[in-house]
Amino acid sequence: MAEITQDVVEAHGLSPEEYERVLHAMGREPNLVELGIFSVMWSEHCSYKSSRLHLKKLPTEAPWVICGPGENAGVIDIGDGQAAIFKMESHNHPSYIEPYQGAATGVGGILRDVFTMGARPVANMNALRFGRPDHPKMKHLVKGVVAGIGGYGNCVGVPTVGGETNFHPAYDGNILVNAMTVGVADADKIFYSAATGVGNPIVYVGSKTGRDGIHGATMASADFAEDAEAKRPTVQVGDPFTEKLLIEACLELMATDAIVAIQDMGAAGLTSSSVEMATNGKAGIRLVMDNVPCREEGMTPYEMMLSESQERMLMVLKPGREAEAEAIFHKWELDFAVIGEVTDTGHMVLEWQGEVVADIPLGPLAADAPLYDRPAMSREEYKAWAQVNPLREVPHSTDIGADLLKLMASPDLASRRWIWEQYDSQVGADTLQLSGGDAAVVRVHGTRKALAMTTDCTPRYCYADPYEGGKQAIAEAYRNLCAVGARPLAVTNCLNFANPQRPEIMAQLTGCLEGMGDACRALDFPIVSGNVSLYNESKATGGGSAILPTPAIGGVGVIDDYARMATIGFKSEGEALILIGHTAGHIGQSLWLRECHGFEGGDAPPVDLDLERRHAEFVRALVADGRFSAVHDCSDGGALVAIAEMALAGNIGVEVALPDVPTPAAVLFGEDQARYLVSTPQPDAVLSAASDAGVFAATVGTTGGIAVGGPGFSVPLVTLREASDSFFRDWMAD
């Protein structure tokens, strides 16, 4: 076996101090297999060594939370003895290197996290961040990622129902691909990962192990240098048809009482799944590597343990149930092998060809992994470092209509039809609301209930003010759920940041987490699962430096009766358009400022959490009462962009009343928070209810006609639609 030199240790991503900890934990020098296992388990991707300290401060409990962070996915009670199980994860580095397979296996991995716990997946979502559209590599990356998401999700038979896609030069050299899955299970049939029962058999099921993805977790825990393309072999290869078989086989076995524990083989493959199962069960584990199904000749224990081949699961069964389980997996044409047993040693012991090739105490691998309290700038120091351009005066706009068209055609606001038409969003026949609205909605099969889900984050806000940006990411997810009439229940997240060893990046991480935590507490919106992806920066040719801080939020809520669901499109002419929430005309960090005036600066909009909650509860109550015909929250682009989106969705125009202020454009395009636009045939009743609730509401227009217009401007819907459709259509034309 290879000699463990300083170069070998460094190649495994361990610092000299961390290697000293390995020596102390082992009481001797590790062999190559043991070093490889430590390297992946102590990688940032698996151990969260730079973020665990701060993640513990997030609120994770509520009466409806069945299982919070620590398992494969979060679990919440949705009534009637049912539970929703969901999580979001990153596949950023693999998707930059090999966009199709990187994105596809990201979808496959998050699906396994959910069905591992006993849920049938009912919906996929994503949150994507790309660089400049004119970057020479960006079209290739966008096409590959979208094709990979569609290719995997469509084949596995789970609808992709929504998400978000944004562009910024900060992602030129390090795109973000965050995948989310939501599933439904019986609340009394949730499966967990704790391996218990000394002597219980450990079984491997699914696909065979290959050499793809070896050291994927380590690669995902480092920034990109000039050799990004050379890392292509660390990207996994997925097979959605096998995943579909694996879902059905696992759910069939779960219908019996044969399973003690189950875990998918995700990052770090067989290593992380076995270590986590044994650690969670406070047990030990013995694996016979000769029994691991392999698809390539001459694979070594090192390769078997570190491979991230897809569509594989690890289970602990009750003794004597092996034949029953094997019959199920063979029926679905999947591999099944007994590869070990649960022990009481507290060690991971690997045997191969009659010899022990690894013997590692489990405590140091997982619970006692390195934990760093990395230095972080103060808010004042960060503000000085970030050098956000101050907004000294509000620009003047001479043509409201032209500004609206420019915004609707911009990469961040243009129609995503080119993307979502590549996704099968209707498979399963339970999808009630698709991409383009505030939240996707999927019926809970066989009931009147529906699950609403959304992904949200505004990275430019998080860069300008991490604390306010973190609050806003949670608040926007909360608003989007309430806008369709859902009761927000819980959050998953994907925390994408750059190098945590830089104090300014740790200031972004801790600031965003503090804002997220305060918002979750104020809104009773706990965080039940998530993922941290650090070192998202690139030194590769043509790449930028660090990404913008991007704490992507996945929100889930429930609608008790989907007949009361709200949508964004105007329904008929002659209805009143009412704005709920005050508008001060906050244009700092707004898209209008950037797209129409070429200025990226100013403060992020402040988030008043009391107003967010009061306005959201008011809107949700009136949606349930059937008072609104359409609802849309105000976010990127401000109120006039939201109005234009409502008009396009319903193919009905609107006459807008312009505010009598010196700078009406700031009011129309400002990105003040806690606001909704609603159309209603009962304006007096809505305004009266708002007054009684202490909620500001004002009539701002009337639906009708074939244009979005107001005093001094009128933009035909056909022109707006052309602007909205033009970006992706023209960009992808050649």
N, C-alpha and C positions, 0 to 999 in steps of 0.2 A: 504494500500500500504506500502511496506517496508520502514523502517526508513533509512534515508541517513546518514550513519556513515562514519568515516574515512576509515574503511576497505572496505565499499561499493564503495567509491570514488576511492580508490586505485585499486580495482578489475576492475574498468572501465577504467583503464589506464590513468587517469588524475592526474597530479601532484598537490600538495597543492596550488601552485601559479595559476595553471589553474582553479582549483575549485573556488578560490577566484574571478577569472574573470567571472566564471559562475554566482556566487552570485551577482556580480556587474551588469552583463547584465540582470539578471532576476529581481533584486531588492528584491529577496526573495530566500528561499531555494527551489531548484527544487524537483519535485517528481521523482520517479524511471523512468518513461517514459521519462521525460525531460532530466534526467541525461544520460540515455542511448543514446538519440539522440545527445546530446553534445559530448558524448564519441566517437561515430563513426565519426561525422562530424569534430571533432578536432583531430582525429587520424592522424598519419603521412601519412597513405595510402590515406586518403581523403583530408586533408588540405595542404599537402606538406609544413608543417610549418618550416622544416629545410632547404628546398631547394628553396622555392618560390623566395626568395631574389635573388638567383643566376640564376635561370631559366630566369628571366626577361632580363638578359644580352645577351641571345642568339638571333641571327638574325632569324626573322620569316616572313619576307615580301619579295615579288618579284612580278613582273608584272603578273606572272602566278599563284600566290597564291590567291585562292578565300576565303579560311577560314583557319586561323592559329590556334595556341593553344587556348583552352578555350571552345571548343565544344567537342562533342563525338569523333570526328576524324578530321584530316586535309583534306582539299579539294584543289586540283590543277586543273588548266585548261589544258586539253590535246588536245585541238583543235576540230574543227567541232562541236562545241556546247556541247562537252562532258567533264566530270570531272572525275578524279580519287580520291577516298576517301579512306584513309588508316590510320592505327594506330597499334602500338605495345604495349602490356601490359604484366605485370608479373603475374604469379600464382605460386610463388616460395614456400612459406610456405605450402599452401595446398598440393602441389605436393610431398613434402617431407613426409608429414603425411599420405596421401592416394594418391599414385602416379597416379592411373588410373583416379579417379574422379577429382583430382586436375588438371591434364593436360587437361582432357576432358572439364571441365567447364571453363578452361582458353580459350580454343578454342571457346566455346559457347559465352563467354562474349565479346571477341573481334569481333566476327561476329556481335553481336547485336550493338556494337558501330558503326559499318560501315553501316548496313542496316537501323539503326535508322535515318540516315541522307538522306535516299532515294536511296541508292546505292544497286545494286545487287552484292553481293560478288562474285568475280571471282577467287580468289586465297588465300590460306593460306600458311604462312611460320612459322618457329619457330627458336629460338636460345636457345640451351640447354647446360647446364654446369653440369657435374657430377664429383664426387670425384674419388679416386683411383679405378681402376677396381677390385683390390683384396680386397677392403673394403667389409666386410661381408654383408652389406646391398645394395651395389651398383647395383648388377645384378638385384635384385628385383625392385629397383627404375627405372633403365633404361627400363626394360621390361614393367613396369606399365605405365610409362610416354609415351613411344612410342605407346603402345596399346591404351592409352587414347586419344592421338592426332589422331591416325588413326580411332579409333572407332567412335569418334564424327564427324570428318571431312568427313569420308567416308559416314556415314549415312545421313548427312545433305546435301550432294551433292555439296560440294565445294572442288575443288582439292587442295591437299597439294603438293606444287610444289618445295619446297626447304627449305634450312635453314642451320644451322651449329650445330655441336655437338663436345664438347671438354671435356677433363678430366684433373683434377688437384687435389691434396690432399686438397687444400683450400676449396673445395666444398664437402668434406666428410660429413659434418654435416648440410649442407644447399645447396641443389641443386638449380639451376636456370632453370625455365621453362618460357620462354618469347614467347608469341604467337602474330602473326601479320596477319592481313587480309587486302586485297586490294579489292575495289569494284569500279564499274563504274556507273555513273548516268548522266542524262541530267544536264548541268550546270545551267539551269534556273529552276530546280526542286529540289533544295537542301532544306532539312528540318532541322530546328534548334530547340533549347530547351527552348526558352524564353516564359514563360507562360504570356499571355496578355488577356485583355478583361474581365473586372469585370463581374462575373456571368457566364462566360463560364464554361461548364461542364468539370470535370476532370474524365477520365475513365481509368480503370485498364483492361489490356488485357493479354492473354497468359495462363500460368499455375496457379494453385492454390498456395497459400502461405503455406509453412510448417515450421517446426522448424529447418531445415537444414541451416547451415551457419550463425546462430546467433552469432554475434560478430566476424565474419570473418575478417572485416576490422581492428578491434582492434588487433586480433591475428596476422595479417600480419604487424603490426606496432611494434612488439616486437621480441627480439631474442628468440631462442629456449633454454629452460632450460631442466632439466631432464624429464619433463613431456610431451614431444612432443606427445607421443601416446595418452595421455589423451585429446588432442585437436582435436581428430578425429571428434567429433560431429560438430566442426566449419567448416568442409569442406562441400561444397555444392555438390549436386548430380544432374547430368545433364541428359537430355533426348533429343538427337539430332533429333528424329523424330518430337517431338513437336516444336523444333526450326525451322525445315524446314517448318512446317505449319505456324509458326509465321512470317517467312520471307515472305511467299507468301501472307498471310493476310495483313500484313503491306504494302507491295508494292501495293496490290490491292486498299487499302484505300487511299494510297498516290496518286494514279492515279486520285482520285477525288480532290475536294478542301475543304474537310471537316476538315482537321487537321490544328490547329493553332500552336501547339508545340508538340514535342515528345521526350521522353527520355527513355533509357533502365534502368532497375533496376539491377545495377551491385553491386559494393562494397557498403555496407550499405543499399542496397535494396531500399525499399520504402522511407526511410529517405532521402538518398542522391538524388534520382531522383526528389522527390517533392521539396526539399530545393533548388536544383540547378535550376529547372524550375522557381520557384517563384523568386529566386534571380536574375536570368538572365533577367526576365521580369519586375524587379522592382515592384513586386506585392506582394500580400499575398496569403495564401492558407488555405482552410478549408477542412478537410477530415473527413468523417463519417466512423469510423473503423468497425462498424457493417456490412458495405457493402463490405468489403474486402473478396474476395473468399478465403476460407481456406480449407485445406485438412485434418487438424487434429482438434480434438475436444478441446474445451476450450482454444483456443489461446487468449492471452491477447494483448492489444495494444502494449505493450513493445515488445512482440515476433513478432507481425506483422510488426512493424516498422524496426526491426533490422534483420529480416530474410533475408538471401541471396539466397532463393530459385530461381532456374533458369528459363529461358524462360518467363520472365515477362516484360511488358512495361507499361509506363504511358503516357497518351496523354491528351492534351487539345483540345477539339473539338469546332467548331462553334456551336452556339446554334441551336437546332432543327435538328442536324444531327446525334443524338444518335442512332435512329432506323436504319438508313442506315449503320452506322458503326457496330452496333450489328449484323445485318444480315450477314455482311461479316465475322465477327469472328465466329459466330455460324456455318456458312457454312464450315469453316475450323476446326470446332470442338474445339474451344478455348473459354476460359472463357471471359466474357465481363461484366463489372459492372461500373456504374456511382458511384464514391466514394467521390465526392466532387466538389468544385467550386473554381474559381479564385476570390480573394477578393482584396480590396485596403487597407488592414490593415497593411501590412508589417510584419505580424505575421504568424506563422504556428499554426493553431488551430486544435486540434484533439478532436473529440467527440465520445463517446462510451456509449451505453445504456442510452442515454439522458443526459449525463454529459460531461463537458469539462475535458479531462484527460491530456491535454498538451496545453500550450499557451506560445509560445517562439518567441521573436523578431528575424527576419531572419538575420538582419545585423550581429550580433555576431556569428551566426552559420556558415556563409560562408565568406563574404567579410572581416569581422573583426576577423576572426579566428586567433589564435596565430601565430606570425611570429618571428622566431629566427634567429639572426645573430650569429651562433655558432662559437666559437673560432676555428681557423685553423692554423696549423703549416705553417711557411714560406717554400719555396722550399728548402732552405738550411737545415732547421730543419727537414723537411720530409726526405731528403736524408740521414741525419745522423740517423734518426729513422729506416728507411727501411733496412739499412745495406745490400744493394745489394753488392754481392761479386764482387770486381773489376776484370776485365779481364787483367791479367798481360802479357800473351803471347798467341799466337794462337797455339792451339794443332796441332800436326802433324798427318796426316792420311796416313796410309800405304796401304789402300785398298778402293778406291772410290766406287767400286761396292758393297762391303759389307756394307759401310755406307748408300748407297742408299737403299739397301734392308731393313736395320734396320729401316730407317726412314719410308719407305712405309708401314711397318708392325706395326708401332707405333700407339697407340690409337688415337693420334691427327690427323694422316694422313691416316690411313687405310680406305679402302672403306666403305662407309656408306650404301651399298646396303641392308644389313640386316634391316636397319631402313626404307629407303624409299620404299622398296618393300611392306611394310605394309600399305603404304598410297595410296589411289586412286588419282593418279596425272592426270588422263585423263578425269575424269567426266566433262561434258560440252563440250568436244571435241575442246577446244580452246588452250590447252597447247602446246607450240611450243618447249620449252626447259626445261628439267627436272633437278633434282638434279645431281650434278657431274660437272656442268659447272661453269662459273664465276657468272652468274645470271640466275634466272628462267625467262622465257618469256611466256606471255599469250596474245593471240590475242584479240584485242578489237572486239567483235563479230560483224560481218557484215561490217568490214572495213579492210583496209590494215595496220592499225596501230597495234602496240603491246605494252604492258606494260612490262618493265623489272624490276625485283625486287631482292634484295639481303639483307642478314643480315650479319653483320660483327662486330668484335671486337677482339683485341688481349690483353687479360687481363694481361699477363706477362709484356707486354710493359707498360700498365697503372700503374702497381705496381712499376716498376723500375723508371718511369718518367711519372707522371700523365698528364702533359701538352703534351709531345710528344705522349703519348699513346692516348689521346683524339684526337689529330690531325690525327694520323694514322688511327683510327677507321673510321673517316669521309672519309679520303683519299682512304682507301681500298674499301669502298662502292662505291665511285665515280669511281674508276678504274674498279671495277667489272661490273658496268653498261656500261661504255665506251667500255669494252672489247667485249661485245656482240653487240655493235653498237648503244646503246641507248644514248639519250641526258638526263643526270641526271637533275631531276627537284626539288626534295625535300626529306626531311628526317623525319622519325619518330624515336623515341628512347625509350629505356627502361633502365633507370639508376639504376643499381643494385650495392649497396654499403652496408657496414656494419653499425655500430652504429655511427650516426652523432654527438653524444655527446662526442666522442673521437676526439681530435684535429687532430690526424694523419689521421682519416677517412675523416674529413671535408677537409683536404688538398688534399686527393685523389679526392673528389667530385668537389671542386672548381678548382683544376688543370685540371682535365679532361674536365670540362665545358669550361674553358678558351681555351684549345686546340681545342675543338669541335667548339666553336664560331669562332675562328680565321680561322679554315679550312673552315667552311661554308661560311664565308664572302669572302674568297679568291677564292672559287670555285663556287660562286653563287648557293649555295645548301642549301636553308633555311630549318629550322626545323619547321614543321607545326603541329606536335602532339607528344605525348609521355606519359611517365609514370615514376614515381620515386618509387623504391622499396628499402627501407632502413632497417636497423636492420637485415641484412642477415649474421648472425653469430650464432654459436651454442655452448652451454655448454653441450649438450647431450652426453651421453656415446659413445665413438668412434668417436665423431665429432671433427672438428678442431676448430678454433676460427673464425676469420673474413674471408669472401670470398676475392678473389682478386677483386680489383675495376673493374667492368664490365659494362661499358656504351655501351650496345648493340645498334647497329645502323641498322635501316631498311631504305634502299635507294630505291627510285622509279624513273624510267626514262621512256621515250617514244621512240619507234622506228617508224619512219614515214612510212616505208615500210618493213614489216617483211621478204620480199624476200632478203633483204640485211643483215639480222641478221648473226652474226658470232658465231661460236662454237669452242670448244677447240681441237677437234680431228683432227689429221693429215688426209688429204684427199687422197694423192697419193705420190708415191715415186719420188725421184729426185728433190724435192723442197728445196729451201734454207730456213734455220731456222735463223731468224734475231732477235737479242736482241735489244730492244729499251730502252735506258736509261743506264747511267753509272753504273758499278759495282765496288765498292771499296772493297768488301769482308767484310761487317759488320756482325760479328758473335755474338756480344753481344745480349743476350736474345734469341738466335736462337734455334730452335729445334735440329739442328745438335749438338750444344754444349751440350744440355741437354741429348739427347737420345744416342748420340755416345760417349760422354766423361763424362757423369754424372755430369756436371757442370751447375748450373743455376745462371747466373750472367752476368756482363757487362752492358753497357748502352743500352737502347732501341735505335733502329735505328732512326736517325734524319729524319724529313719529310720536304722536300723543296716544299712548296705549289705552287710556281711558276712553278717548273718542273712538278709537278703533273698535273697542268692544261694544260701546253703546250704539254706534252706527251700524255695526254688523248685526247685532241682536235685533235692532229695529227692522233692518232690511229682511232678515230671515223670517221674522214674525209676519211681515206683510206678504212675503212670498207664499208662506203657508196659508194665508188668508185669501190668496188669489187676487191681490190688489194690483199687481204689476203685470203688464204684458211682456215686458223685456227688462233685463237688469244687466248692467256691465260695470265693473269697477274701473276707476281711473288710475292709470299707471303710466308706463312709458308714453311720452308724447302728450300727456295731459288730456283735458276734457274734450277738446275738439277732435283729437285722434280717436278717442273712445266713441264719440258721437258718429264719426265717419265709419267706424267698424260696425256699429249697430245698424247704420243705414245700409251698408253693403251686405250684411248678413240677412237683412230682411228685404233687400231690394226696394226700399222705400226711403224717399228723401226726407229732409227735415229743414225747417227754418229756425235758425238760432238767433236768440236775442243777444246782441253784443253788449258787454258791460260798459257803462259810462265812466271809463277811467282813462287816464292819459296813455296807458300802454295796454290796450286790450289783448294784444298777442301774448303778453305774459300771463294773463288770466286764462286765455284759451289753451295755451301750451305748457303752462306751469305744471309741475309734478307734485303738488300738494298731496298729502296722504289722507287716508280715512275718508275717501269720497267714492260715491256711486252715482251712476246715472240710471234713471228708471223711466220707462214710458208707461202711461196709465190712462185709461178712459175715465178714471175717478180722481181727478187732481184735488178737488176740495177735500175729499175724505183722506187722501194721503197727506196733504199739508196739515190738516187738523190733527191727524195721528202723530205727525212729526212734532207739532207744537206741544201736544200732550206729553210726549216722550222727552222733551227738551233737546230735540235733534234739529239742527239747522237744515231747512229744505227750501228750495226756491225753484219756480218754473223758469226754465231757460230756453224753451222752444216748443215747436209743434211739429208733429210728424206729417209728411205729405209731400207730394211732388217727386221730381226725378233728380234732385240735386241736394247737396249739402250747402246751405247758404245762410247769409245774414246781411246786415247793412254793409254794402260796399264789396261783397264777394259772393260768388256762387260757383260751385264746382259740380258739374253733372256727375251722377253716379257712374256712368260709363267711363268717364275720364278718371275718376277715382279708382275704379276697378282696374283699368289699364295700368295706372301707376303702381297699384299694389301687386299686380301679377307680373310686372315687367322685370323685376330684379332677377329672380331665379330663372324665369323663362329665357331671358336674354343671356344670362351668365352660363347656363347649361346648354345653350343651343349648339355650340360647336364641340 
